[in-house]
Amino acid sequence: MTHWAWIRRRLARSLRIRFGALVLTLVVLPALFAELVAADAPVFAYGSGGVVVFPAIVQPADQQGMSPADISARYEHDVAWWPLVRSGPDTESAMGPLAPMCRAHPLGTDELGRDLLARLVYGARTALGLALFALLVSLVLGVLLGAIAGQVGGIWDEMLTRQVEIVETFPCIVVVAVVRAVYPEATYWSLVLAIAAVRWAEVARLVRAEVVRLSHADFVAAARALGCSRIRILRRHILPHAFRPVVVSMMFGVASVVLLEASVSFLGLGLEGSWGVMIAEGLAPEAPLGPTLWAGLALVLTVGAAYLMADAVNESVDARVATTRRVRR
């Protein structure tokens, strides 16, 4: 049995992987297909205007300035497939503020009449999308710099080590605050770059350490003896093995970035519609606890599931951890 087959076998048997994957699926799928869960316009409409799919996305200008009642009247005589909730995250419901749970609003509405389920779903898209792009940018930058430093060595290795030490001394939330001071209007990509500007250092440190360690392995020495170039050795023999700790770091990073995004939004430094904003709204005096309760529950489940999966993957890819736990049992 190959090492990768052994890893897949252990992952398939892990209850933590199954539970974490189930919870994350219940969060990720509604976020990916948020327009199927909650939107002002129908998912599909066929009538006098022809066939329209996702008019809220394809024709946003046509919906601008229209109330939910006007939008419903527009498609009244069409064959339309509406989402579960006929309300977007910023739309004021006709039922008014603090509406109880009902078919139109499964989780009720907040103090401004906005549907809580819609806000949760679109908040999940914001948190997970921010985590995905920030981690991808940090992954590309960290792997590139870490591989170069570990393979070339010398002054390049020294420069990277010093840069990593400097970057890791700054908490990510401080970097986000500095970015907000420079750019008062927070944008999606400004937060992505602010988080990636700190997260890349951890990836670079892990990759550099693995490249240095694997450079003295027997299979790398055999590749050199066969005449392989340094680039080929790095690409075909070193990096595939160096990605194991990086994968674990990225999975822990998902939970960290989601929690960070909620924290900066709670402090008023993030994006509107975030889970952190919902938690902050619910803590205001005489405010309803609904937004805080549901957003806090979603945050706990997402972060907890990500940590469970990361811990299970770490145990599966590290033979020493797996052997130690098996002996203790």
C-alpha positions in Angstrom: 0.0 0.0 0.0 1.4 3.4 -1.0 1.7 6.3 1.5 -1.1 8.3 -0.2 -3.4 5.2 -0.3 -2.7 4.8 3.5 -3.6 8.4 4.1 -6.9 8.1 2.1 -7.8 5.0 4.0 -7.2 6.7 7.4 -9.2 9.8 6.2 -12.1 7.6 5.1 -12.3 5.9 8.5 -12.1 9.2 10.5 -15.4 10.2 12.2 -14.0 13.7 12.7 -13.6 14.0 8.9 -17.1 12.8 8.3 -18.7 15.1 10.9 -16.6 18.1 9.9 -17.3 17.6 6.2 -21.0 17.3 6.8 -21.2 20.5 8.8 -19.0 22.4 6.3 -21.2 21.1 3.5 -24.3 22.4 5.2 -22.6 25.8 5.4 -20.8 25.9 2.0 -23.6 24.7 -0.3 -26.1 27.4 0.7 -23.3 30.0 0.5 -22.4 28.8 -3.1 -26.0 28.8 -4.2 -27.3 31.6 -2.0 -29.7 32.9 -4.8 -31.5 29.5 -4.6 -32.1 30.0 -0.9 -32.9 33.7 -0.6 -33.3 36.4 -3.2 -35.7 39.2 -4.2 -36.2 37.8 -7.7 -37.1 34.3 -8.9 -34.5 31.8 -9.9 -36.1 31.1 -13.2 -38.8 33.0 -15.1 -40.6 32.4 -18.4 -43.1 34.8 -19.8 -43.6 37.8 -22.0 -40.0 38.8 -21.5 -38.7 35.5 -22.6 -36.6 33.1 -20.5 -34.6 34.6 -17.7 -32.3 32.7 -15.3 -31.2 34.5 -12.1 -32.6 37.9 -13.0 -31.2 39.4 -9.8 -27.7 38.6 -11.1 -28.2 38.9 -14.9 -30.4 42.0 -14.8 -29.6 43.8 -11.5 -30.5 47.2 -13.0 -34.0 46.1 -13.7 -34.6 45.2 -10.0 -33.0 48.4 -8.6 -35.4 50.6 -6.7 -38.2 48.0 -6.7 -39.9 46.7 -3.6 -40.5 43.0 -3.1 -44.2 43.6 -3.8 -43.3 45.3 -7.1 -40.9 42.4 -8.1 -43.6 39.8 -7.3 -46.2 41.7 -9.3 -43.7 41.9 -12.2 -43.5 38.1 -12.4 -47.1 37.4 -11.4 -48.2 36.1 -14.8 -44.9 34.4 -15.6 -44.0 30.8 -15.0 -41.5 31.4 -12.2 -39.5 29.3 -9.7 -38.9 31.3 -6.5 -36.2 30.6 -3.9 -37.0 29.4 -0.4 -37.1 33.0 0.9 -38.3 35.8 -1.3 -36.1 38.3 0.3 -32.5 39.4 -0.1 -30.1 40.1 2.9 -30.8 43.9 2.7 -34.5 43.8 1.8 -37.1 45.0 4.3 -39.9 42.5 4.7 -43.5 43.4 4.3 -44.1 41.7 7.7 -42.0 44.3 9.4 -39.3 44.2 12.1 -39.0 41.3 14.5 -41.4 39.0 12.6 -41.6 35.5 14.2 -40.5 32.3 12.5 -42.9 31.5 9.6 -42.9 30.0 6.1 -41.9 33.3 4.5 -39.1 33.9 7.1 -37.9 30.5 8.6 -35.7 32.3 11.2 -37.8 35.5 11.5 -36.6 39.0 10.8 -34.3 41.5 12.6 -35.1 44.9 14.0 -35.0 46.4 10.5 -37.2 43.8 8.9 -34.4 41.9 7.1 -34.7 38.1 6.9 -32.2 36.4 9.2 -31.8 33.3 7.1 -30.9 35.4 4.0 -28.3 37.4 6.1 -26.8 34.1 7.5 -26.5 32.6 4.0 -24.9 35.6 2.4 -22.7 36.1 5.5 -21.4 32.6 5.0 -20.6 33.5 1.4 -18.6 36.5 2.6 -16.7 34.7 5.3 -15.8 31.6 3.3 -15.1 33.5 0.1 -12.8 35.8 1.9 -11.0 32.8 3.6 -10.7 31.0 0.2 -9.1 33.9 -1.7 -6.9 35.1 1.2 -5.5 31.5 1.7 -5.0 31.0 -2.1 -3.0 34.3 -2.3 -0.9 33.4 0.8 -0.4 29.8 -0.5 1.0 31.0 -3.9 3.2 33.6 -2.3 4.4 31.4 0.6 5.2 28.3 -1.6 7.1 30.4 -4.1 9.2 32.3 -1.6 9.7 29.3 0.7 10.8 27.0 -2.1 13.2 29.5 -3.5 14.8 30.2 -0.1 15.1 26.5 0.8 16.5 25.5 -2.5 18.9 28.4 -3.2 19.9 29.1 0.4 22.6 31.7 1.2 21.5 35.3 1.2 18.0 34.4 -0.1 17.4 32.1 2.8 18.6 34.7 5.3 16.4 37.4 3.8 13.3 35.3 3.9 13.9 34.2 7.5 14.2 37.8 8.6 11.1 38.8 6.7 9.1 35.9 8.1 10.2 36.9 11.6 9.1 40.5 11.1 5.7 39.6 9.5 4.8 37.1 12.2 5.3 39.7 15.0 2.3 41.7 13.7 -1.2 40.3 14.6 -3.4 40.1 11.5 -6.1 42.3 13.1 -3.5 45.1 13.4 -2.7 44.8 9.7 -6.4 45.0 8.8 -6.8 48.1 11.0 -3.9 49.8 9.2 -5.4 49.0 5.9 -8.7 50.5 7.0 -6.9 53.6 8.1 -5.3 54.0 4.7 -8.5 52.9 2.9 -11.5 54.0 5.0 -14.0 52.3 2.7 -13.4 48.6 3.3 -13.5 46.5 0.1 -13.5 42.8 -0.3 -10.1 42.7 -2.0 -8.5 45.0 0.5 -9.3 42.6 3.3 -8.1 39.6 1.2 -4.7 41.3 0.6 -4.5 42.4 4.3 -5.0 38.9 5.5 -2.7 37.3 2.9 0.0 39.8 3.8 0.3 38.0 7.1 -0.7 34.5 6.3 2.0 33.9 3.7 4.8 34.0 6.3 3.6 30.8 8.0 3.3 29.0 4.6 6.8 30.2 3.5 8.3 29.0 6.8 6.8 25.5 6.5 7.7 25.1 2.9 11.3 26.4 3.5 11.8 23.9 6.4 10.5 21.0 4.4 12.6 21.9 1.3 15.7 22.1 3.4 14.9 18.8 5.1 14.0 16.9 1.9 17.1 18.2 0.1 19.2 15.7 2.1 16.8 12.8 1.5 18.1 9.7 -0.3 15.5 9.9 -3.2 16.7 13.5 -3.9 20.3 12.4 -3.9 19.3 9.6 -6.3 17.6 12.1 -8.6 20.8 14.3 -8.6 22.9 11.3 -9.5 20.6 10.6 -12.5 21.3 14.1 -13.8 17.9 15.8 -12.9 18.0 19.6 -12.8 17.4 21.5 -9.6 14.1 22.8 -10.9 12.9 19.3 -11.8 14.0 18.0 -8.4 12.2 20.7 -6.7 9.0 20.4 -8.8 8.8 16.6 -9.0 10.4 15.3 -5.9 10.5 17.9 -3.1 7.3 20.1 -3.4 4.8 17.2 -3.5 6.2 16.0 -0.1 6.5 19.5 1.2 2.8 20.1 0.7 1.7 17.8 3.5 2.2 20.3 6.4 1.0 23.1 4.1 -2.4 21.4 3.5 -2.8 21.0 7.3 -1.9 24.7 7.8 -4.4 25.8 5.1 -7.2 23.8 6.8 -6.4 25.4 10.2 -6.2 28.7 8.3 -9.8 28.4 7.1 -11.0 28.4 10.7 -8.6 31.2 11.6 -9.6 33.5 8.7 -13.3 33.0 9.3 -12.9 33.8 12.9 -10.7 36.8 12.0 -13.3 38.1 9.5 -16.0 37.9 12.1 -13.8 39.7 14.6 -12.9 42.7 12.4 -16.5 43.0 11.3 -17.6 42.9 15.0 -15.3 45.8 15.6 -16.6 47.7 12.6 -13.6 47.2 10.4 -15.0 44.6 8.1 -17.7 44.2 5.5 -21.4 44.8 5.8 -23.5 41.6 6.0 -20.9 39.7 7.9 -21.6 37.3 10.8 -19.6 39.7 13.0 -21.9 42.5 12.1 -24.9 40.4 13.1 -23.3 39.5 16.4 -22.6 43.1 17.1 -26.1 44.2 16.3 -27.6 41.7 18.7 -25.5 43.0 21.6 -26.9 46.5 21.4 -29.1 47.6 24.3 -32.7 46.3 23.9 -31.8 44.7 20.6 -33.2 41.2 19.8 -30.9 38.2 20.4 -31.9 36.5 17.2 -29.0 37.9 15.0 -26.4 37.2 17.7 -27.8 33.7 18.4 -27.9 32.5 14.8 -24.7 34.1 13.6 -22.8 32.9 16.7 -24.1 29.4 16.2 -23.1 29.4 12.5 -19.6 30.7 13.4 -19.1 28.1 16.1 -20.1 25.2 13.9 -18.0 26.4 10.9 -14.9 27.0 13.0 -15.3 23.8 15.0 -15.8 21.7 11.9 -12.8 23.2 10.2 -10.6 22.5 13.3 -11.9 18.9 13.5 -11.1 18.2 9.9 -7.6 19.9 10.2 -6.8 17.8 13.3 -7.9 14.6 11.5 -5.9 15.4 8.4 -2.8 16.2 10.5 -3.1 12.9 12.2 -3.5 11.1 8.9 -0.6 12.7 7.0 1.8 12.4 9.9 2.7 8.8 10.5 4.4 9.6 13.8 1.2 11.1 15.2 -1.0 8.3 14.0 1.4 5.6 15.4 1.6 7.4 18.8 -2.2 7.6 19.1 -2.7 4.0 18.1 -0.1 2.8 20.7 -1.8 4.9 23.4 -5.1 3.3 22.7 
